[in-house]
Amino acid sequence: MQSSDSSADPSSAPEPGPGKGPDLEPARVRSELAALGADARKIAGGLVVVMMREPNRVRDREWLLENFTVLSAKALELGDEDQAELKAFVRRERDAVMNATFRLFLRVAEDMRGLTGGVAEGGASGTLGQATMVALSYFDEA
């Protein structure tokens, strides 16, 4: 799924200030993703795409948690009767998955700025499809 809408590109995401952002080194991102279980990696992959679709909402904790929970239920193939299991998974995995996903989101934004020249420098912002391919490349070694 590709979009030419600039709001769909994570390169429009807020930039961390010097020394304020997380360690965005590609090896660190890959390592953090690799440390997640298989289901958690699926959820991180889905969540980063959701975040790239709506980069202006990534600071909305309620929106993030709602999407994390929905993706978790789908990845774990849980239905309404499995609410206790879903809640336990969300409590147990939320921080690790959300931290890894947010780091990946910011890393992809950096990569897209480098690939497209960055919106501020007058380059194209890239598409959701391009950003998704960049994000998926971080799962290769995971």
Secondary structure, DSSP 4 states (H G I P E B T S, - for coil): -----GGGSGGGSPPPPTTTS----HHHHHHHHHTS-HHHHHHHHHHHHHHHH-GGGTT-HHHHHHHHHHHHHHHTT--GGGHHHHHHHHHHHHHHHHHHHHHHHHHHHHHHHHHH--GGGT-----HHHHHHHHHHTTTT-
